[in-house]
Amino acid sequence: MTDFSLLNSDMQQRLTAYLESRQTLASQGYDELLNESGRIRSQWQPVLEELSKLDRDTLRNRCEEAQNLLHENGVTFNTYEDDPGQLRSWQLDSLPYVISTHDWEQLEQGLMQRSRLLEAIAEDLYGARTLITQGLIPAELIHSFPSYLLPVVSDQSFRRPMLFLHGTDVIRNASGEWETLCDWTQSPSGAGYALENRITLARAFPNQYREAPLKRLAGFLQAQHRALAALSTSQREQPNIVLLSPGPGSPGYFEHAWLANYMNFSLVEGADLVVRDGQVSMRTLGGLRQVDVIVRQINDPWCDPLELRGDSLLGVPGLLQAARDGEVEIANSLGTGILENPALAAFLDEICQTLLGEPLIIKHRKTLWAGKKEDLAEILTSPGTWLLRDIAEPAKVIRPEKLTDAELLELLDKLQAKPYRYVAQAKLNAATSPTYNVRTDTFEPKNVNLRFFSLIEPDHLFIEASERRYRIMPGGLAWVGEPGTLLMESRTVKDIWVMAPVPQPHISMLRQANGPIVVTRDGTDLACRVADSLFWMGRYGERLDIRSRLLRETLGRFLQEDQSAEESGLLPDLFTALEIQFPEPSPDESEKVDDTTRHKQLYLSYRNRLLELF
């Protein structure tokens, strides 16, 4: 018995088909939409009731409108394996991922605890190192990870948290329990995409968004802006905050540009910054402008070619020393990449109990570190039941069941030769969540990965570590795929709606146009690289205009002449000015035809060559 009576006939048909498709799945685990009795879960009821007010054609049109908005706004991404010119776009599901108020309270507490735990681990590994000396974390596990930065190690206490903002990937397993997959602590991506998805759905489904009692996201971004401003040690009322991006070739460059615009930061690359007299400055047309805070989107080893990777073209020479001297603040601090070590998950339970004096609220997926003899024996017994990672290349997932016999033997030899470098992660059965298929007008059960974001409270930056608190973005980014699927490998993303007891006020940091835009020629704050790009864009635009005028004149002259007339001496000159090869018939062909036919052939050759340019 299902409670579909409050929904229109189209929605009832979708839900009935969804229930039937669920019954055909191999795993009959937890479902986000329907409970064990086939009834709609309470948090989904108001969402479906609002969508039921739209007929089939209207719903399809709204979905297409959402996709058009993403396309018009240029929401794209690419992976480093792609051609840099081939940017991908993704499909935004019109059905959000809905989390009830009760579930969110538990999840929020677990994510805040994880933030405190990760901060405590980072400060210990770069400070007292008691976790290593007491044997809670093996030294080889830390020193073999590429993002552990020895130059950051200090015997002095940290005056502010190393972990400013980070992301955590979470799934709900087939039993309905939350499990964490991994943490993103260097340059967490996705917050900008999450906000863009929310804005897009709000515009495509204005009534549904306005009536839904969900928590808003803009307040989190406002808190992030305040916290970044509070990081600055300068006395300026408006500190200079920049967002350091690898550049257009980065997978998430759209998000970098979007966040910089949304939060009114300068978007810079490594070449835009320079360290002079121990201070980090931005090259502008008005001279060097001191930078107070850097929001980095570059991974640790690439940030400073002077002290870290010497082959880096993305970083700023001397940046680490400037941060060490307190001349510039970096969010997140250099060195936090060690927290992305997948092998840490095998020790988190004991570490949490030691550092925080409490058990983990949200469990991590089962993880074995091959450096332990008993763990290595378990991995070698059944390697095909695990996902393996080399901590020297943590982004690469090794699936033993897909290897050839020779490749599997080679892997097992490596495991036994250098076991401390390998981690085995359990395969997970995830819960299902509904996604809307526009072409078939059906709801389909899919596995969904979630990413949530944690931010240090702006007023807790410079207080005792034990008293610091974090806030969690009441929403985030969801994408369709098997548990652990990377965000950039998915083609379908979802907005996450955290339901509130009552409707929340709408908040936005988007600047509103209250009057005409005042155009000025003041470019003192313009980065030199941007000014150079603008100059050459103008020059190429000018050249394009000249060539277009020549092309138009050539075509006009050509169309005015008679096909049988003698060829004009002006046309070859125009072709030369356009840097186009002037078409000439071969000598053999010109001898075999009369003048009329030869002129007609020339005319057609000219016409076809010119029309190719249009």
C-alpha positions in Angstrom: 0.0 0.0 0.0 1.5 3.3 -1.1 0.5 6.9 -0.2 0.4 8.2 -3.8 -3.1 9.6 -3.6 -2.0 13.2 -3.2 -0.1 13.1 -6.4 -1.3 13.5 -10.0 -1.6 10.5 -12.3 1.7 11.1 -14.0 3.6 11.1 -10.7 1.8 8.0 -9.5 2.8 6.2 -12.7 6.4 7.2 -12.2 6.4 6.0 -8.6 4.8 2.7 -9.5 7.4 2.1 -12.2 10.1 3.1 -9.8 8.9 0.6 -7.2 8.8 -2.1 -9.8 12.4 -1.2 -11.1 13.6 -1.4 -7.5 12.3 -4.9 -7.2 14.4 -6.0 -10.1 17.7 -4.9 -8.5 20.1 -7.5 -7.2 20.5 -5.6 -3.9 17.3 -4.7 -2.1 18.9 -2.2 0.3 17.9 1.2 1.6 16.1 3.6 -0.8 16.0 7.3 -0.3 12.5 7.8 -1.7 10.5 4.7 -0.6 10.7 2.9 2.7 10.5 -0.9 3.3 6.7 -0.8 2.9 6.8 1.0 -0.4 5.6 4.3 1.1 7.0 7.7 0.4 9.4 8.9 3.0 8.2 12.1 4.8 11.0 14.4 3.5 10.1 13.5 -0.1 6.3 14.1 0.2 6.3 17.9 -0.1 8.9 17.8 -2.9 6.8 15.4 -5.0 3.6 17.3 -4.2 5.0 20.4 -5.7 6.3 18.6 -8.8 2.9 17.0 -9.2 1.5 20.5 -10.0 3.5 20.3 -13.3 2.1 18.2 -16.1 4.4 16.0 -18.2 5.2 18.5 -20.9 5.8 21.3 -18.4 8.2 19.2 -16.3 10.1 18.2 -19.4 10.3 21.9 -20.5 11.6 22.9 -17.1 14.3 20.3 -17.2 15.4 21.5 -20.6 15.4 25.1 -19.3 17.7 24.1 -16.5 20.1 22.5 -19.0 20.0 25.6 -21.2 20.8 27.8 -18.2 23.8 25.7 -17.4 24.9 25.9 -21.0 24.4 29.7 -21.2 26.3 30.2 -17.9 29.2 28.1 -19.3 29.1 25.4 -16.6 31.8 23.1 -17.8 34.7 20.9 -16.6 37.4 18.8 -18.1 39.8 16.2 -16.8 43.6 16.4 -17.4 43.2 13.4 -19.7 40.9 15.3 -22.0 41.9 17.6 -24.8 42.1 21.1 -23.0 39.8 22.4 -25.7 37.1 19.8 -25.2 35.2 21.0 -22.2 32.4 18.7 -20.9 29.1 19.8 -19.6 26.9 17.7 -17.3 23.3 16.9 -16.8 21.6 18.4 -13.8 19.0 16.1 -12.4 15.7 18.0 -11.7 15.2 15.7 -8.7 17.3 16.8 -5.7 18.9 14.6 -3.2 16.6 15.2 -0.1 17.9 14.8 3.5 15.4 14.9 6.4 16.0 17.2 9.4 16.6 14.2 11.7 19.2 12.6 9.3 20.9 16.0 8.9 21.4 16.5 12.6 23.3 13.2 12.9 25.3 13.8 9.7 26.2 17.4 10.7 27.5 16.3 14.1 29.6 13.6 12.5 31.1 16.0 9.9 31.9 18.6 12.5 33.7 15.9 14.6 35.6 14.8 11.5 36.8 18.4 10.9 38.1 18.7 14.5 39.8 15.3 14.1 41.5 16.2 10.8 42.7 19.5 12.2 44.1 17.8 15.3 45.9 15.2 13.1 47.5 17.9 10.9 48.7 19.9 13.8 50.2 16.8 15.4 52.0 15.6 12.3 53.6 19.0 11.6 54.2 19.7 15.3 54.7 17.4 18.3 54.3 14.2 16.1 53.0 12.2 19.1 50.9 10.0 16.8 54.1 8.7 15.2 56.2 8.5 18.4 53.4 6.6 20.2 53.0 4.2 17.3 49.4 5.2 16.4 50.5 6.0 12.9 53.5 4.3 11.2 56.2 6.7 10.1 56.6 5.1 6.7 52.9 5.7 6.0 53.4 9.4 6.4 56.8 9.9 4.8 56.0 7.9 1.7 53.0 10.1 0.9 53.9 12.8 -1.7 51.9 15.6 0.0 53.7 15.4 3.4 55.8 18.6 3.4 58.9 18.4 5.6 59.5 22.2 5.2 56.2 22.8 7.1 57.2 20.9 10.2 57.7 23.2 13.1 58.3 23.0 16.9 56.1 26.0 17.5 52.4 25.9 18.1 50.1 26.9 15.3 48.4 30.2 16.0 45.5 29.5 13.7 43.9 26.3 12.2 45.6 24.7 9.3 42.3 23.3 8.0 40.1 26.2 6.9 37.7 24.6 4.5 37.5 21.0 3.4 35.2 18.6 1.6 34.2 15.1 2.6 32.7 12.5 0.3 29.9 10.5 1.9 27.5 7.7 0.8 24.6 6.1 2.5 25.1 2.4 2.4 22.6 -0.3 1.7 21.8 -0.6 5.4 20.8 3.1 5.5 23.9 4.2 7.5 26.3 7.0 6.5 29.9 6.1 5.6 32.7 8.5 4.6 34.8 7.7 1.5 37.6 10.3 1.5 38.5 13.8 2.4 39.6 16.7 0.3 41.8 19.0 2.3 44.2 20.7 -0.2 41.9 22.5 -2.6 38.4 21.1 -2.2 36.3 21.6 -5.2 32.5 21.5 -5.7 31.1 24.3 -3.5 30.8 26.6 -6.5 29.1 23.9 -8.6 26.7 23.2 -5.7 25.7 26.8 -5.5 25.3 27.1 -9.3 23.1 23.9 -9.3 20.9 25.5 -6.6 20.6 28.8 -8.5 19.8 26.9 -11.7 17.0 24.8 -10.1 15.6 27.9 -8.4 15.3 29.6 -11.8 13.9 26.6 -13.6 11.5 25.6 -10.8 10.8 28.9 -9.0 7.6 27.9 -7.3 8.9 24.5 -6.1 12.1 26.2 -4.8 10.3 29.0 -3.0 7.8 26.8 -1.3 10.2 24.1 -0.3 11.2 24.2 3.4 14.9 23.7 2.8 18.1 25.3 4.2 19.8 27.9 2.1 23.5 27.8 1.0 24.4 31.5 0.6 24.9 31.9 4.4 27.7 29.4 4.3 29.5 31.4 1.6 28.9 34.6 3.6 30.6 33.0 6.6 33.5 31.8 4.4 34.0 35.4 3.2 34.0 36.7 6.7 36.4 34.0 7.9 38.8 34.7 5.0 38.8 38.4 5.8 39.4 37.6 9.5 42.5 35.6 8.5 44.2 38.8 7.3 46.8 40.1 9.8 46.8 43.6 8.1 44.9 46.4 9.6 43.2 47.3 6.3 39.5 47.5 6.3 39.3 45.7 3.0 42.0 43.0 2.9 43.2 41.9 -0.5 42.0 38.3 -1.0 43.0 36.4 -4.2 42.0 33.0 -5.5 45.1 31.2 -6.9 44.1 28.9 -9.8 46.3 26.6 -12.0 44.7 28.3 -15.0 42.2 27.4 -17.8 43.7 23.9 -18.2 42.5 23.0 -14.7 39.5 20.6 -14.4 37.6 23.0 -12.3 38.5 26.4 -13.8 34.9 27.3 -14.3 34.3 27.0 -10.6 37.4 29.0 -9.8 36.2 31.9 -12.0 32.7 31.5 -10.7 33.7 31.7 -7.0 36.1 34.6 -7.6 33.3 36.5 -9.2 30.7 35.5 -6.6 32.9 36.4 -3.6 34.5 39.4 -5.3 38.1 38.0 -5.2 40.8 38.6 -7.8 41.3 35.4 -9.9 45.1 35.0 -10.3 47.6 32.5 -11.5 51.1 31.8 -10.3 52.7 34.2 -12.7 50.5 37.1 -11.4 52.1 36.8 -7.9 55.6 37.7 -6.8 57.4 37.6 -3.5 59.4 40.8 -2.8 61.0 41.7 0.6 59.2 38.7 2.1 55.7 39.9 1.0 53.5 38.4 -1.6 52.2 41.0 -4.1 50.1 40.9 -7.2 51.4 42.4 -10.4 48.9 45.1 -11.6 49.0 48.0 -14.0 49.3 50.3 -11.0 52.4 48.4 -9.7 52.7 45.7 -7.0 49.7 45.3 -4.7 50.2 43.4 -1.5 48.2 40.2 -1.0 46.8 39.4 2.4 45.0 36.1 1.9 45.4 33.4 -0.8 42.6 30.9 -1.4 44.6 28.3 -3.2 43.2 25.8 -5.8 46.7 24.2 -6.3 47.8 21.1 -4.6 50.6 21.3 -2.0 53.7 20.2 -3.9 53.1 22.6 -6.8 52.7 25.8 -4.8 56.3 26.8 -4.4 59.0 25.7 -6.9 61.7 27.1 -4.6 61.2 24.8 -1.6 58.8 22.1 -3.0 58.7 20.8 -6.5 61.3 22.6 -8.6 59.6 21.7 -11.9 56.3 23.5 -10.9 55.2 26.3 -13.2 52.0 26.9 -11.3 53.3 28.1 -7.9 55.0 31.2 -6.6 58.7 31.1 -5.7 59.1 32.0 -2.0 55.5 31.5 -1.1 56.2 29.0 1.7 58.7 31.3 3.4 56.3 34.2 3.2 53.6 32.1 4.8 56.0 30.9 7.4 56.9 34.5 8.3 53.2 35.4 8.6 53.3 37.9 5.7 50.5 36.1 3.9 47.8 33.7 5.0 46.9 30.6 2.8 43.7 28.7 3.0 44.1 25.8 3.4 47.6 25.9 4.9 50.4 24.2 2.9 50.8 20.6 4.2 47.2 19.7 4.7 47.4 17.4 1.7 48.7 14.7 4.1 45.1 14.3 5.4 44.1 13.0 1.9 46.3 9.9 2.5 43.9 7.0 2.1 45.8 4.8 4.6 44.9 7.1 7.5 41.4 5.6 7.4 42.8 2.4 8.8 43.8 4.2 12.0 41.1 6.8 12.5 39.1 5.0 15.1 42.0 4.8 17.5 43.3 8.2 16.6 39.9 9.8 17.3 39.7 8.1 20.7 43.2 9.3 21.6 43.0 12.9 20.3 39.3 13.8 21.0 38.5 11.2 23.6 35.3 10.1 21.8 34.4 7.4 19.1 33.9 8.3 15.5 30.3 9.3 14.8 30.4 8.5 11.1 32.4 5.4 10.3 34.8 5.3 7.4 34.7 2.5 4.8 36.7 -0.5 5.9 40.3 0.0 5.0 43.3 -2.2 5.4 46.9 -1.0 5.3 49.2 -3.6 3.8 52.0 -2.5 6.0 50.4 -4.6 8.8 51.2 -8.3 8.5 47.7 -9.4 9.4 46.1 -6.9 6.9 48.5 -8.0 4.1 47.6 -11.6 4.7 43.9 -10.8 4.4 44.5 -8.9 1.2 46.6 -11.6 -0.4 44.0 -14.2 0.5 41.3 -12.6 -1.6 42.6 -9.6 -3.6 39.7 -9.5 -6.0 37.3 -8.4 -3.2 39.2 -5.2 -2.5 39.9 -1.9 -4.2 43.7 -1.2 -4.0 45.5 2.1 -4.0 49.2 3.0 -4.1 49.5 5.9 -1.7 52.2 7.3 -3.9 49.5 7.6 -6.6 46.3 7.9 -4.4 44.0 9.0 -7.2 44.6 5.7 -9.1 42.3 2.8 -8.2 43.5 -0.7 -8.9 40.8 -3.3 -9.5 42.5 -6.7 -9.2 39.5 -8.6 -10.6 40.0 -6.7 -13.9 43.7 -7.5 -14.3 45.2 -10.2 -16.4 46.9 -13.1 -14.7 50.3 -11.6 -15.4 49.3 -8.2 -14.2 47.8 -9.7 -11.0 51.0 -11.6 -10.3 53.0 -8.4 -10.8 50.7 -6.5 -8.4 51.0 -9.2 -5.7 54.8 -9.1 -6.1 54.7 -5.3 -5.5 52.5 -5.8 -2.5 54.9 -8.1 -0.9 58.0 -6.1 -1.8 56.7 -2.7 -0.6 53.5 -3.4 1.4 53.6 0.0 3.3 52.7 1.7 0.0 49.4 -0.1 -0.5 45.9 0.3 0.9 42.9 -2.0 0.4 39.4 -0.5 0.6 36.2 -2.5 0.9 33.7 -2.5 -1.9 30.4 -0.9 -0.8 26.8 -1.5 -1.6 25.2 1.9 -1.6 21.6 3.0 -1.1 19.5 4.0 -4.2 18.1 7.4 -4.9 15.7 8.5 -7.6 16.9 10.3 -10.7 14.6 11.7 -13.4 15.1 10.4 -17.0 13.8 13.2 -19.2 13.6 11.0 -22.3 11.6 8.3 -20.8 9.7 10.4 -18.2 10.6 7.9 -15.5 12.3 7.8 -12.1 15.3 5.5 -12.0 17.1 4.1 -8.9 20.8 5.0 -8.9 23.7 5.1 -6.6 24.7 8.6 -5.5 27.9 10.0 -4.0 27.7 13.1 -1.8 30.2 15.8 -1.0 29.7 18.1 2.0 31.8 21.1 3.0 33.1 22.1 6.4 34.2 25.6 7.4 35.9 27.0 10.5 33.6 29.4 12.3 34.8 33.0 11.6 35.0 33.8 15.3 36.9 30.7 16.2 40.1 31.3 14.1 42.4 32.3 16.9 41.1 30.5 19.9 42.2 27.3 21.6 42.0 24.3 19.3 39.7 22.4 21.8 37.1 25.2 21.6 37.0 25.7 17.9 33.8 24.9 16.0 33.1 24.2 12.4 29.9 24.8 10.4 28.7 22.4 7.6 27.2 23.7 4.4 23.5 22.7 4.6 23.6 21.1 1.2 26.4 20.2 -1.2 27.1 18.4 -4.4 25.8 14.9 -5.4 26.6 12.9 -8.5 25.4 9.6 -9.9 27.9 6.7 -9.8 29.1 3.7 -7.9 30.5 4.4 -4.5 33.9 6.2 -4.9 33.3 7.4 -8.4 35.1 10.6 -9.0 33.0 13.7 -9.5 34.6 14.4 -12.9 33.8 10.9 -14.1 30.0 11.4 -13.7 27.7 12.9 -16.2 24.8 13.5 -13.9 24.8 15.8 -10.8 22.2 16.6 -8.3 21.5 19.4 -5.8 21.3 18.4 -2.1 18.3 19.7 -0.2 18.5 19.6 3.5 14.9 20.0 4.8 14.2 22.6 7.5 11.2 22.6 10.0 9.9 25.9 8.4 10.7 27.7 5.1 14.0 29.7 5.3 14.5 33.2 4.1 16.2 33.6 0.7 19.8 34.9 0.9 22.1 35.7 -2.0 25.5 37.3 -2.5 24.9 37.9 -6.2 25.4 41.6 -6.9 22.2 43.2 -8.1 22.1 45.9 -10.8 20.5 48.8 -9.0 21.4 51.3 -11.7 23.5 51.9 -14.8 27.0 50.5 -14.8 29.6 53.3 -14.5 32.4 52.7 -16.9 35.8 54.0 -15.9 39.3 53.8 -17.3 40.9 53.1 -13.9 42.9 49.9 -14.4 45.3 50.1 -11.5 43.9 46.9 -9.9 44.0 45.0 -13.2 46.5 42.1 -13.2 49.2 42.5 -15.8 48.5 39.1 -17.3 44.8 40.0 -17.8 45.8 43.4 -19.3 48.2 41.7 -21.7 45.4 39.2 -22.8 43.0 42.1 -23.3 45.5 43.9 -25.4 46.1 41.0 -27.7 42.4 40.2 -27.9 41.9 43.8 -29.1 44.7 43.4 -31.7 43.4 40.1 -33.0 39.9 41.6 -33.1 41.2 44.5 -35.1 42.9 42.1 -37.6 39.7 40.1 -37.9 37.8 43.3 -38.7 40.3 44.2 -41.4 40.2 40.8 -43.0 36.4 40.8 -42.9 36.3 44.1 -44.7 38.7 42.8 -47.4 36.7 39.6 -47.7 33.5 41.5 -48.1 35.1 43.8 -50.8 36.5 40.8 -52.6 33.1 39.0 -52.8 31.4 42.2 -53.8 33.8 42.9 -56.6 33.6 39.3 -57.8 29.8 39.2 -57.9 29.7 42.4 -59.9 31.8 41.1 -62.7 30.5 39.1 -65.7 31.4 35.5 -65.8 32.6 35.8 -69.4 34.6 38.9 -68.8 38.4 39.0 -68.7 39.7 38.3 -65.2 40.3 41.5 -63.2 43.8 42.3 -61.9 42.2 43.5 -58.6 41.0 40.0 -57.5 44.5 38.5 -57.2 45.6 41.4 -55.2 42.7 41.0 -52.8 43.4 37.3 -52.5 47.0 38.1 -51.7 46.0 40.6 -49.0 43.7 38.0 -47.4 46.7 35.5 -47.5 44.6 33.1 -49.6 46.0 31.1 -52.4 44.7 32.4 -55.7 43.0 29.5 -57.6 44.6 28.9 -61.0 43.5 26.2 -63.5 46.2 23.7 -64.6 47.9 24.5 -67.9 46.7 21.2 -69.4 43.0 22.0 -68.6 43.2 25.6 -69.9 44.5 24.4 -73.3 41.6 21.9 -73.8 38.8 24.4 -73.3 37.7 27.6 -75.0 37.8 31.0 -73.4 34.1 31.0 -72.3 34.5 27.7 -70.5 37.8 28.7 -69.0 36.3 31.9 -67.6 33.4 29.9 -66.2 35.7 27.5 -64.5 37.7 30.4 -63.0 34.5 32.0 -61.8 33.3 28.8 -60.0 36.7 28.4 -58.5 36.7 31.9 -57.1 33.2 31.6 -55.8 33.7 28.3 -54.1 36.9 29.5 -52.5 35.3 32.7 -51.2 32.2 30.9 -49.9 34.4 28.5 -47.9 35.5 31.5 -45.9 31.9 32.6 -45.1 
